[in-house]
Amino acid sequence: MPFQKVQSEKLSSAVVRQIELLILRGILRPGERLPSERDLAEKLGVSRPSLREALGDLQDQGLLTSRAGAGVYVADVLGSAFSPALIQLFSRHEEAVHDYLAFRRDMEGLAAERAARYASDTDLKVIDEIFQKMEAAGEGMGADLDADFHTAIIEASHNVLMLHMMRSMYDLLREGVFYNRQVMFQQNTTRADLLEQHRAINDALQARDPFAARRAIETHLGFVSQAFEDQRIAMRNEDIARQRLDHEQHR
């Protein structure tokens, strides 16, 4: 018979499973510091020896890391998504920018469609709160808010594999690996367009319209791709014009 005696679970194993799920679901994020040992043991309702055993197991798995005198942190598990050499390669070749944006368009379109269908009311409130911050920031809106908005949509799609994969993509956006938003979006009209595109995404999600949400994402990232191409051409033309001017001045 395939049955085995039921065994009570060790407290440390229950703690391991709970923290694993919090990391898997993206609630505990890479680099986030856990509460102190005393506070965490109290929150979990376990003894400190049981907690220490659980934290040790999670560190052995590579999910947590201990910093001397600073506490226990969620390991930077996303850091392995792209090697430093590959990131440098991305930053040197424009082809990678177009592929990055095309990949995001496809994945985020699907995520927005899923979010419109499966997001909870609280998920949609988080997305709306971030949009309100973007609106308040106006021209000062930076890469962090942009990435936070798109991350919230991925979180609302409730697909943990997509969440962890796309978070690594947004880290590259924050770091300006693929393009510099400050250089690309120099015109105020362009910044206003970006805000309106995010508004359209938010409106579609709040209305729980999956097809409109997907179209809004695709329109937004298509615009970003074209803006990058326009800026690239403008910079190339300026370089050529400066060469001509320098030649004329020295004839």
C-alpha positions in Angstrom: 0.0 0.0 0.0 1.3 3.5 -0.8 0.4 5.0 2.6 2.9 6.1 5.2 2.5 7.1 8.8 1.8 10.8 9.2 4.7 12.6 10.9 4.4 16.0 12.6 6.5 18.5 10.7 9.6 20.0 12.5 9.1 23.7 13.3 12.2 24.6 11.4 10.9 22.9 8.3 7.6 24.9 8.5 9.6 28.1 8.8 11.8 27.1 5.8 8.7 26.4 3.7 7.0 29.7 4.7 10.1 31.8 3.8 10.6 29.8 0.6 7.1 30.7 -0.5 7.6 34.4 0.4 10.7 34.4 -1.8 9.0 32.4 -4.6 6.0 34.7 -4.7 8.2 37.8 -4.8 7.0 39.1 -1.5 10.5 39.0 0.0 12.8 40.6 -2.5 16.5 40.1 -3.3 18.6 42.2 -0.9 15.8 42.7 1.6 16.8 42.4 5.2 14.8 40.0 7.4 13.7 41.2 10.9 16.0 40.6 13.8 16.2 37.0 15.1 14.1 37.9 18.2 11.4 39.7 16.2 11.2 37.1 13.5 10.9 34.2 16.0 8.1 36.1 17.7 6.3 36.8 14.4 6.6 33.1 13.4 5.8 31.8 16.9 8.8 29.5 17.1 11.8 29.3 19.4 15.1 31.0 18.4 16.9 27.6 18.1 14.2 26.4 15.6 14.5 29.7 13.7 18.3 29.5 13.6 18.1 26.0 12.2 15.7 27.2 9.5 17.8 30.2 8.5 20.8 27.9 8.3 19.0 25.6 5.9 17.9 28.5 3.8 21.5 29.9 3.7 22.7 26.4 2.6 20.2 26.6 -0.2 21.6 30.0 -1.3 18.3 31.7 -0.7 19.5 33.8 2.3 22.8 35.3 3.1 24.3 36.5 6.4 26.2 39.7 6.7 28.5 40.1 9.7 27.0 42.6 12.1 24.2 43.5 9.7 21.7 40.6 9.8 20.2 38.1 7.4 19.2 39.1 3.9 17.4 37.6 0.9 20.2 36.5 -1.5 20.5 38.3 -4.8 19.1 35.3 -6.6 18.4 37.4 -9.7 22.0 38.2 -10.1 22.6 34.9 -11.9 20.1 35.7 -14.6 22.7 37.6 -16.6 26.4 37.3 -16.2 28.5 40.6 -15.9 30.1 39.8 -19.2 26.7 39.4 -20.9 25.4 42.7 -19.4 28.5 44.5 -20.7 27.9 43.0 -24.1 24.2 44.1 -24.0 25.3 47.7 -23.2 27.7 47.9 -26.2 25.3 46.7 -29.0 22.2 48.4 -30.1 20.7 45.2 -31.4 20.2 44.1 -27.8 18.0 47.1 -27.1 15.5 46.2 -29.8 15.5 42.6 -28.7 15.1 43.7 -25.0 12.1 45.9 -25.9 10.5 43.2 -28.2 10.9 40.6 -25.4 9.3 43.0 -22.9 6.5 43.8 -25.3 5.6 40.1 -25.7 5.9 39.1 -22.1 4.3 42.2 -20.6 1.5 42.1 -23.0 0.7 38.6 -21.8 1.2 39.7 -18.2 -1.2 42.7 -18.5 -3.8 40.4 -20.1 -3.5 37.9 -17.2 -3.5 40.8 -14.6 -6.8 42.1 -16.0 -8.3 38.7 -15.5 -6.7 37.4 -12.4 -5.5 40.4 -10.3 -7.2 40.9 -6.9 -8.7 44.3 -6.1 -5.6 44.9 -3.9 -3.3 44.1 -6.8 -5.1 46.8 -8.9 -4.9 49.3 -6.1 -1.1 48.8 -5.9 -0.8 49.5 -9.6 -3.0 52.6 -9.3 -1.0 53.9 -6.3 2.2 53.7 -8.3 0.6 55.4 -11.3 -0.5 58.2 -9.0 3.1 58.6 -7.9 4.2 58.7 -11.6 1.6 61.4 -12.3 2.7 63.5 -9.3 6.4 63.2 -10.4 5.6 64.5 -13.8 8.7 65.4 -15.8 10.8 64.1 -12.9 9.6 60.5 -13.3 12.6 58.2 -13.4 13.5 54.7 -14.1 12.6 53.4 -10.6 9.0 54.4 -10.8 8.7 53.1 -14.3 10.1 49.8 -13.3 7.9 49.7 -10.2 4.8 50.2 -12.3 5.7 47.4 -14.7 6.8 45.1 -11.9 3.4 45.6 -10.2 1.7 44.4 -13.4 3.8 41.3 -13.5 3.1 40.6 -9.8 -0.7 41.0 -10.5 -0.5 38.4 -13.2 0.3 35.8 -10.5 2.9 33.8 -12.4 6.0 33.3 -10.3 8.3 32.3 -13.1 7.4 35.4 -15.1 7.8 37.5 -12.0 11.4 36.5 -11.2 12.5 36.6 -14.9 11.0 40.0 -15.5 12.4 41.5 -12.3 15.9 40.8 -13.6 14.9 42.6 -16.8 13.7 45.7 -14.8 17.0 45.7 -12.8 18.8 46.3 -16.1 16.3 49.1 -16.9 17.0 50.8 -13.6 20.7 50.6 -14.2 20.5 52.1 -17.7 22.1 49.0 -19.3 20.1 49.1 -22.4 19.4 52.8 -22.8 19.6 56.0 -20.9 16.1 57.4 -20.3 17.4 60.9 -19.6 19.1 61.0 -23.0 16.4 59.3 -25.0 13.5 61.3 -23.6 14.7 64.8 -23.7 11.6 66.4 -25.1 8.8 67.4 -22.7 6.2 66.2 -25.2 7.8 62.8 -25.1 7.6 62.6 -21.4 3.9 63.7 -21.5 3.3 60.9 -24.1 4.9 58.4 -21.7 2.6 59.4 -18.9 -0.5 59.1 -21.0 0.6 55.7 -22.2 0.9 54.5 -18.6 -2.5 56.1 -17.9 -4.0 54.0 -20.7 -2.4 50.8 -19.3 -3.7 51.6 -15.8 -7.2 52.5 -17.0 -7.5 49.2 -18.9 -6.3 47.2 -15.9 -8.7 49.0 -13.5 -11.5 48.3 -16.0 -10.4 44.6 -16.1 -10.2 44.7 -19.9 -7.5 42.2 -20.9 -7.4 43.0 -24.6 -7.2 46.8 -24.0 -4.5 46.2 -21.4 -2.4 44.1 -23.8 -2.8 46.7 -26.6 -1.8 49.5 -24.2 1.4 47.7 -23.2 2.3 47.0 -26.8 1.6 50.6 -27.8 3.8 51.9 -25.0 6.8 49.7 -25.7 6.4 50.3 -29.4 6.7 54.0 -28.7 9.8 53.5 -26.5 11.4 51.4 -29.3 10.7 54.1 -31.9 11.9 56.9 -29.5 15.2 55.0 -29.1 15.6 54.6 -32.9 14.8 58.3 -33.4 17.3 59.4 -30.8 20.0 57.1 -32.3 19.4 58.6 -35.8 19.5 62.1 -34.3 22.8 61.5 -32.5 24.3 60.0 -35.7 23.2 63.0 -37.8 24.6 65.4 -35.2 28.0 63.6 -35.3 28.0 63.9 -39.1 27.0 67.6 -39.0 29.8 68.3 -36.5 32.3 66.7 -38.8 31.2 68.9 -41.6 31.3 72.0 -39.5 34.8 71.1 -38.3 35.9 70.5 -41.9 34.4 73.8 -43.1 36.1 75.8 -40.3 39.5 74.4 -41.2 39.5 74.6 -45.0 
